[in-house]
């Protein structure tokens, strides 16, 4: 008897230590799903990088627009002549020819020049179309930022629901352990009164011992799920947090028939919107290559001062100004087929994108059907699991009372408890499957971060409504 009590206490002590571990640590911050989303959208690394990419493409667009303005530059130079040029002249005066055997050195030892020049495109179709492409780059960056936010929201939802499932499983296994402990204590008392066999006592102890690892595993799953949530949110892993609510809070939302055919369209899907923007870019790229056949016209201006001396007396220098204004017309005539092949290349890229776009749309439609099928299956499983929980609980209560009066065996009681555990986990799993599929469906539909006009709205905030 003393050995049996010592064994029970040995098995019970680690679980009691686990149960009281929460009381010995700092009180964690309890977060709702909306709180987790708000934190993630401000702290998540991918969201921050996407916002920086928008800023980068904005600067690139401004740089492209700068090419429309005059490009002004200043210059200055100094040259020291090492060996002057020699000039030879032949001349004929009065029918007499004259020639010199030696040449005349020309130029001076020091040459100074300073000036300013400016150029500005007047007619350049390629440049104008490139401006449009730079604007599309900004639009694409904004859409990619929206995609990062959508993916972050989906990841936070998955991590949050995983925490709720892990906590539910922990409660189920903890309840199973408590039932096993109560049965073991009861059988111990009956064994002491010689009303239960040693086999029943041994089985009860075995059931109790088998229940402890399940509790430890469930607790470890809770810790890992919280770590994953903190990683997705972008907060320090040492921060103490907890999730509010339970999976039953989302059971009442297990309806998907509210989605109409319009709701299930891919119009707001981020991947499809990005492909559409890329298609516009390729269409403009084809025009850019075609515009290479057109002439360009530019305006140029130059003003310079020059001085040539043999000394360094700057105050006595005579500066000679020189300036001009001109128009430059460039007409492409022949490039060996370079422009033609560039147009063909851009057209092939556009065709590749069309094939990719059609395949992506097909895959997304398959994903929508899969999510809807998972949601429907989860709803059916939930309804069945709910009824199974009531039946299993009733069966366990009957088995427990029957065992107390000696009308059933411990095996029957263990079987009833196992069925109860499975049915309780089935309910949790059905809800978890539904909310996970619903989150995936919302991510595919991409209805988030879009205003009533269909424009991207990246500043959306989540509330507790």
C-alpha positions as CSV (number, residue, x, y, z in Angstrom):
1,X,0.0,0.0,0.0
2,X,2.8,2.4,0.9
3,X,4.5,1.6,-2.5
4,X,1.2,2.3,-4.3
5,X,0.7,5.6,-2.6
6,X,4.4,6.6,-3.3
7,X,3.9,5.7,-7.0
8,X,0.8,7.8,-7.3
9,X,2.5,10.8,-5.6
10,X,5.5,10.3,-7.9
11,X,3.3,10.4,-10.9
12,X,1.2,13.3,-9.6
13,X,4.0,15.6,-8.5
14,X,5.3,16.6,-12.0
15,X,1.7,17.4,-13.2
16,X,1.1,19.5,-10.2
17,X,4.3,21.4,-10.9
18,X,3.2,21.9,-14.4
19,X,-0.2,23.1,-13.4
20,X,1.2,25.7,-10.9
21,X,3.9,26.9,-13.3
22,X,1.6,29.6,-14.7
23,X,1.2,31.0,-11.2
24,X,5.0,31.3,-10.7
25,X,5.6,33.3,-13.9
26,X,4.7,36.8,-14.9
27,X,1.1,37.4,-15.9
28,X,1.1,37.2,-19.7
29,X,-0.6,39.7,-21.9
30,X,-3.9,38.2,-23.2
31,X,-4.4,39.0,-26.8
32,X,-7.5,38.7,-29.0
33,X,-7.3,37.9,-32.6
34,X,-7.8,41.5,-33.5
35,X,-4.9,42.5,-31.1
36,X,-2.6,40.0,-32.7
37,X,-3.5,41.3,-36.2
38,X,-2.9,44.9,-35.3
39,X,0.5,44.1,-33.8
40,X,1.6,41.9,-36.7
41,X,0.6,44.6,-39.3
42,X,2.9,47.0,-37.6
43,X,5.8,44.8,-36.5
44,X,6.0,42.0,-39.1
45,X,9.2,42.0,-41.1
46,X,7.7,41.2,-44.4
47,X,5.2,44.1,-44.0
48,X,8.0,46.5,-43.2
49,X,10.0,45.4,-46.2
50,X,7.0,45.7,-48.5
51,X,6.4,49.3,-47.3
52,X,10.1,50.1,-47.9
53,X,9.7,48.7,-51.4
54,X,6.9,51.1,-52.1
55,X,9.1,54.0,-50.9
56,X,12.0,52.8,-53.1
57,X,9.8,52.5,-56.3
58,X,8.4,56.0,-55.5
59,X,11.9,57.4,-55.6
60,X,12.6,55.5,-58.8
61,X,9.5,57.1,-60.4
62,X,10.7,60.6,-59.4
63,X,14.0,59.8,-60.9
64,X,12.4,58.9,-64.2
65,X,10.3,62.1,-64.2
66,X,13.5,64.1,-63.7
67,X,14.6,63.1,-67.2
68,X,11.9,65.4,-68.6
69,X,13.7,68.5,-67.1
70,X,16.8,70.1,-68.4
71,X,20.0,68.3,-67.3
72,X,22.5,71.0,-66.4
73,X,26.1,70.3,-65.7
74,X,29.2,72.4,-65.1
75,X,32.7,71.7,-66.3
76,X,36.2,73.0,-65.8
77,X,39.6,71.9,-67.1
78,X,43.3,72.8,-67.2
79,X,45.9,71.6,-69.6
80,X,49.6,72.0,-69.5
81,X,51.3,71.6,-72.8
82,X,54.4,69.4,-72.8
83,X,55.3,69.8,-76.5
84,X,53.6,72.4,-78.6
85,X,52.2,71.6,-82.0
86,X,54.3,72.7,-85.0
87,X,52.6,74.2,-88.1
88,X,54.1,74.2,-91.6
89,X,52.8,76.5,-94.4
90,X,53.4,76.6,-98.1
91,X,52.3,79.8,-99.9
92,X,52.7,81.4,-103.4
93,X,53.1,85.2,-103.7
94,X,53.4,86.9,-107.1
95,X,54.1,83.6,-108.9
96,X,57.0,82.9,-106.6
97,X,56.7,80.0,-104.3
98,X,58.0,80.2,-100.8
99,X,58.5,77.5,-98.3
100,X,60.1,77.3,-95.0
101,X,62.3,74.5,-93.9
102,X,61.2,74.9,-90.2
103,X,57.7,75.0,-88.7
104,X,56.0,77.4,-86.4
105,X,55.0,76.4,-82.9
106,X,51.4,77.2,-82.1
107,X,49.5,77.5,-78.9
108,X,50.5,78.4,-75.3
109,X,51.7,76.4,-72.4
110,X,48.6,76.8,-70.2
111,X,45.0,76.2,-71.3
112,X,42.1,77.0,-69.0
113,X,38.4,76.4,-69.7
114,X,35.2,76.5,-67.7
115,X,31.6,76.3,-68.8
116,X,28.1,75.1,-68.3
117,X,25.9,73.0,-70.5
118,X,22.3,71.9,-70.5
119,X,20.2,69.5,-72.5
120,X,16.5,68.7,-72.6
121,X,14.4,66.2,-74.6
122,X,11.7,67.8,-76.6
123,X,10.3,64.8,-78.5
124,X,11.1,61.3,-77.1
125,X,8.3,58.7,-77.3
126,X,10.3,56.0,-75.5
127,X,10.9,58.3,-72.6
128,X,7.3,59.1,-72.2
129,X,6.3,55.5,-72.2
130,X,9.0,54.7,-69.7
131,X,7.4,57.2,-67.4
132,X,4.2,55.2,-67.5
133,X,6.1,52.0,-66.8
134,X,7.6,53.6,-63.7
135,X,4.1,54.5,-62.4
136,X,3.1,50.9,-62.9
137,X,6.1,49.8,-60.9
138,X,4.8,51.8,-58.0
139,X,1.3,50.3,-58.4
140,X,2.9,46.8,-58.5
141,X,4.9,47.6,-55.3
142,X,1.7,48.7,-53.6
143,X,-0.1,45.5,-54.6
144,X,2.8,43.4,-53.4
145,X,2.6,45.2,-50.1
146,X,-1.1,44.3,-49.9
147,X,-0.1,40.7,-50.7
148,X,2.3,40.8,-47.8
149,X,-0.4,42.1,-45.5
150,X,-2.9,39.4,-46.7
151,X,-0.3,36.7,-46.1
152,X,0.6,38.1,-42.7
153,X,-3.1,38.2,-41.7
154,X,-3.5,34.6,-42.9
155,X,-0.4,33.4,-40.9
156,X,-1.6,35.2,-37.8
157,X,-5.0,33.6,-38.0
158,X,-3.4,30.2,-38.5
159,X,-1.1,30.7,-35.6
160,X,-3.8,32.1,-33.3
161,X,-6.2,29.2,-34.1
162,X,-3.4,26.7,-33.5
163,X,-2.9,28.2,-30.0
164,X,-6.6,27.8,-29.3
165,X,-6.5,24.2,-30.6
166,X,-3.4,23.4,-28.5
167,X,-5.1,24.9,-25.4
168,X,-8.3,22.9,-26.0
169,X,-6.3,19.7,-26.4
170,X,-4.4,20.5,-23.2
171,X,-7.7,20.9,-21.3
172,X,-9.0,17.6,-22.7
173,X,-5.9,15.7,-21.7
174,X,-5.8,17.4,-18.4
175,X,-9.4,16.4,-17.8
176,X,-8.6,12.8,-18.8
177,X,-5.7,12.8,-16.4
178,X,-7.9,14.1,-13.6
179,X,-10.5,11.4,-14.3
180,X,-7.7,8.7,-14.3
181,X,-6.4,10.1,-11.1
182,X,-9.8,10.0,-9.4
183,X,-10.4,6.4,-10.7
184,X,-7.0,5.4,-9.4
185,X,-7.7,6.8,-6.0
186,X,-11.1,5.2,-5.9
187,X,-9.7,1.8,-6.9
188,X,-7.0,2.2,-4.4
189,X,-9.6,2.6,-1.6
190,X,-11.6,-0.3,-2.9
191,X,-8.4,-2.5,-3.1
192,X,-7.6,-1.5,0.5
193,X,-11.1,-2.6,1.4
194,X,-10.6,-5.9,-0.5
195,X,-13.3,-5.0,-3.0
196,X,-11.1,-4.6,-6.0
197,X,-8.5,-6.9,-7.5
198,X,-4.8,-6.1,-7.8
199,X,-5.3,-6.4,-11.6
200,X,-7.8,-3.5,-11.5
201,X,-5.4,-1.4,-9.4
202,X,-2.5,-2.1,-11.7
203,X,-4.6,-1.2,-14.8
204,X,-5.7,2.1,-13.1
205,X,-2.1,3.0,-12.3
206,X,-1.1,2.2,-15.9
207,X,-3.9,4.4,-17.2
208,X,-2.8,7.2,-14.9
209,X,0.8,6.8,-16.0
210,X,-0.2,6.9,-19.7
211,X,-2.2,10.0,-19.2
212,X,0.8,12.1,-18.0
213,X,2.8,12.1,-21.2
214,X,-0.3,13.3,-23.1
215,X,-0.5,16.3,-20.8
216,X,3.1,17.1,-21.2
217,X,2.9,16.8,-25.0
218,X,-0.2,19.0,-25.0
219,X,1.5,21.6,-22.8
220,X,4.5,21.6,-25.1
221,X,2.2,22.1,-28.1
222,X,0.8,25.2,-26.4
223,X,4.2,26.7,-25.9
224,X,5.3,26.0,-29.4
225,X,2.1,27.5,-30.8
226,X,2.6,30.6,-28.8
227,X,6.2,30.9,-30.0
228,X,4.9,30.6,-33.6
229,X,2.3,33.3,-33.0
230,X,5.0,35.6,-31.5
231,X,7.3,35.0,-34.5
232,X,4.5,35.8,-37.0
233,X,3.6,38.9,-35.0
234,X,7.2,40.1,-35.0
235,X,7.5,40.4,-31.3
236,X,10.3,39.2,-28.9
237,X,10.0,35.4,-28.3
238,X,10.6,36.1,-24.6
239,X,7.5,38.2,-24.3
240,X,4.8,36.5,-22.2
241,X,1.5,36.4,-24.1
242,X,-1.6,34.3,-24.1
243,X,-4.6,34.1,-26.4
244,X,-8.1,35.0,-25.4
245,X,-11.2,32.9,-26.0
246,X,-11.6,29.4,-27.3
247,X,-12.6,27.6,-30.4
248,X,-16.2,27.4,-29.4
249,X,-16.4,31.2,-29.9
250,X,-16.0,30.6,-33.6
251,X,-18.4,27.7,-33.9
252,X,-21.4,30.0,-34.4
253,X,-19.7,31.4,-37.5
254,X,-19.5,28.0,-39.3
255,X,-21.5,29.1,-42.3
256,X,-20.2,29.5,-45.7
257,X,-23.4,29.8,-47.7
258,X,-23.2,33.6,-47.3
259,X,-20.6,33.6,-50.0
260,X,-22.2,34.4,-53.3
261,X,-20.8,33.9,-56.8
262,X,-19.6,37.5,-56.7
263,X,-17.9,37.0,-53.4
264,X,-16.0,34.0,-54.8
265,X,-14.6,35.9,-57.8
266,X,-10.8,36.4,-58.1
267,X,-11.2,40.1,-58.9
268,X,-9.5,41.1,-55.7
269,X,-7.0,38.2,-55.5
270,X,-3.5,39.8,-55.1
271,X,-1.7,37.3,-57.3
272,X,-4.2,38.0,-60.2
273,X,-3.9,41.7,-59.7
274,X,-0.1,41.5,-59.8
275,X,-0.3,39.5,-63.0
276,X,-2.6,42.1,-64.5
277,X,-0.2,44.9,-63.6
278,X,2.6,42.9,-65.1
279,X,0.6,42.4,-68.3
280,X,0.1,46.2,-68.6
281,X,3.9,46.7,-68.1
282,X,4.7,44.2,-70.8
283,X,2.2,45.9,-73.2
284,X,3.9,49.2,-72.5
285,X,7.3,47.5,-72.9
286,X,6.3,46.4,-76.4
287,X,5.4,50.0,-77.2
288,X,8.7,51.2,-75.8
289,X,10.5,48.9,-78.2
290,X,8.3,50.0,-81.1
291,X,8.9,53.6,-80.3
292,X,12.6,53.0,-80.9
293,X,11.8,53.4,-84.6
294,X,10.6,57.0,-84.1
295,X,13.0,60.0,-84.3
296,X,13.9,62.0,-81.2
297,X,14.4,65.7,-80.8
298,X,16.4,67.4,-78.1
299,X,17.5,70.9,-77.2
300,X,21.0,71.7,-76.0
301,X,22.8,74.8,-74.7
302,X,26.5,75.4,-73.9
303,X,28.4,78.4,-72.6
304,X,32.1,78.3,-71.9
305,X,35.1,80.5,-71.2
306,X,38.6,79.7,-72.4
307,X,42.0,81.3,-71.7
308,X,45.5,80.4,-73.0
309,X,48.6,81.8,-71.3
310,X,52.2,81.0,-70.7
311,X,52.2,82.1,-67.1
312,X,50.1,81.9,-64.0
313,X,49.1,85.6,-63.7
314,X,45.4,85.0,-63.3
315,X,44.5,88.7,-63.1
316,X,45.9,89.3,-66.6
317,X,44.2,86.5,-68.3
318,X,42.0,87.2,-71.3
319,X,38.9,85.0,-71.2
320,X,37.2,84.2,-74.5
321,X,33.5,83.3,-74.2
322,X,31.9,80.7,-76.4
323,X,28.2,79.7,-76.4
324,X,25.6,78.1,-78.6
325,X,22.0,76.8,-78.6
326,X,21.0,73.9,-80.8
327,X,18.5,71.3,-81.8
328,X,19.5,67.8,-82.3
329,X,17.4,65.4,-84.4
330,X,18.1,61.7,-84.3
331,X,16.5,59.4,-86.9
332,X,17.0,55.7,-86.5
333,X,17.7,54.1,-89.8
334,X,19.4,50.7,-89.4
335,X,20.4,48.7,-86.3
336,X,21.0,45.3,-87.7
337,X,17.6,44.0,-86.5
338,X,18.2,44.9,-82.9
339,X,15.0,46.8,-82.5
340,X,12.9,44.2,-84.3
341,X,14.2,41.4,-82.1
342,X,13.6,43.5,-79.0
343,X,9.9,43.9,-80.0
344,X,9.6,40.2,-80.7
345,X,11.2,39.4,-77.3
346,X,8.7,41.6,-75.5
347,X,5.8,40.0,-77.3
348,X,7.0,36.5,-76.3
349,X,7.2,37.6,-72.7
350,X,3.6,38.9,-72.9
351,X,2.5,35.5,-74.3
352,X,4.3,33.7,-71.5
353,X,2.6,35.9,-68.9
354,X,-0.8,35.1,-70.5
355,X,-0.2,31.3,-70.1
356,X,1.0,31.8,-66.5
357,X,-2.0,33.9,-65.8
358,X,-4.5,31.3,-67.1
359,X,-2.8,28.6,-65.1
360,X,-2.7,30.6,-61.9
361,X,-6.4,31.4,-62.3
362,X,-7.2,27.7,-62.7
363,X,-5.1,26.8,-59.6
364,X,-6.8,29.5,-57.5
365,X,-10.2,28.3,-58.5
366,X,-9.2,24.8,-57.5
367,X,-8.0,26.2,-54.1
368,X,-11.4,27.9,-53.6
369,X,-13.3,24.7,-54.2
370,X,-10.9,22.8,-51.8
371,X,-11.5,25.4,-49.1
372,X,-15.2,25.2,-49.6
373,X,-15.1,21.5,-49.5
374,X,-13.1,21.5,-46.3
375,X,-15.5,24.0,-44.7
376,X,-18.5,21.8,-45.6
377,X,-16.8,18.7,-44.3
378,X,-15.8,20.5,-41.1
379,X,-19.4,21.6,-40.6
380,X,-20.7,18.0,-40.9
381,X,-17.9,16.7,-38.7
382,X,-18.7,19.3,-36.1
383,X,-22.4,18.4,-36.0
384,X,-21.5,14.7,-35.7
385,X,-18.8,15.3,-33.1
386,X,-21.1,17.5,-31.0
387,X,-23.7,14.7,-30.7
388,X,-20.9,12.2,-30.1
389,X,-19.6,14.2,-27.1
390,X,-23.0,14.1,-25.5
391,X,-23.3,10.4,-26.1
392,X,-19.7,9.7,-24.9
393,X,-20.2,11.8,-21.8
394,X,-23.3,9.9,-20.9
395,X,-21.6,6.6,-21.6
396,X,-18.7,7.5,-19.4
397,X,-21.0,8.5,-16.6
398,X,-22.9,5.2,-16.9
399,X,-19.7,3.2,-17.0
400,X,-18.3,5.1,-13.9
401,X,-21.5,4.4,-11.9
402,X,-21.6,0.8,-13.1
403,X,-18.1,0.2,-12.1
404,X,-18.8,1.7,-8.7
405,X,-21.5,-0.9,-8.1
406,X,-19.4,-3.7,-9.7
407,X,-21.6,-4.1,-12.8
408,X,-18.8,-3.2,-15.3
409,X,-15.1,-3.7,-15.6
410,X,-12.3,-1.2,-15.5
411,X,-11.7,-1.9,-19.2
412,X,-15.2,-0.7,-20.0
413,X,-14.5,2.5,-18.0
414,X,-11.2,3.1,-19.8
415,X,-12.9,2.5,-23.2
416,X,-15.6,5.0,-22.3
417,X,-13.1,7.6,-21.2
418,X,-11.1,7.1,-24.5
419,X,-14.2,7.6,-26.5
420,X,-15.0,10.7,-24.6
421,X,-11.5,12.1,-25.3
422,X,-11.7,11.3,-29.0
423,X,-15.1,13.0,-29.3
424,X,-14.0,16.1,-27.5
425,X,-10.9,16.4,-29.6
426,X,-13.1,15.8,-32.7
427,X,-15.2,18.9,-31.9
428,X,-12.0,21.0,-31.5
429,X,-10.5,19.6,-34.7
430,X,-13.7,20.3,-36.7
431,X,-13.8,23.9,-35.6
432,X,-10.1,24.3,-36.2
433,X,-10.4,22.8,-39.7
434,X,-13.3,25.1,-40.5
435,X,-11.7,28.4,-39.3
436,X,-8.4,27.5,-41.0
437,X,-10.1,26.8,-44.3
438,X,-12.1,30.0,-44.0
439,X,-8.9,32.0,-43.4
440,X,-7.4,30.4,-46.4
441,X,-10.4,31.2,-48.5
442,X,-10.4,34.8,-47.4
443,X,-6.7,35.0,-48.3
444,X,-7.4,33.6,-51.8
445,X,-10.3,36.0,-52.4
446,X,-8.2,38.9,-51.3
447,X,-11.2,41.0,-50.1
448,X,-9.1,42.6,-47.3
449,X,-7.3,46.0,-47.7
450,X,-9.6,47.0,-50.6
451,X,-12.0,49.9,-50.3
452,X,-15.5,50.2,-51.8
453,X,-14.0,51.5,-55.1
454,X,-11.6,48.5,-55.4
455,X,-8.5,50.6,-54.6
456,X,-5.8,49.3,-52.3
457,X,-6.2,50.5,-48.7
458,X,-3.1,49.6,-46.8
459,X,-4.0,51.6,-43.6
460,X,-6.8,49.4,-42.5
461,X,-7.0,48.9,-38.7
462,X,-8.7,46.0,-37.0
463,X,-11.2,46.6,-34.2
464,X,-12.9,44.3,-31.8
465,X,-16.3,44.7,-33.5
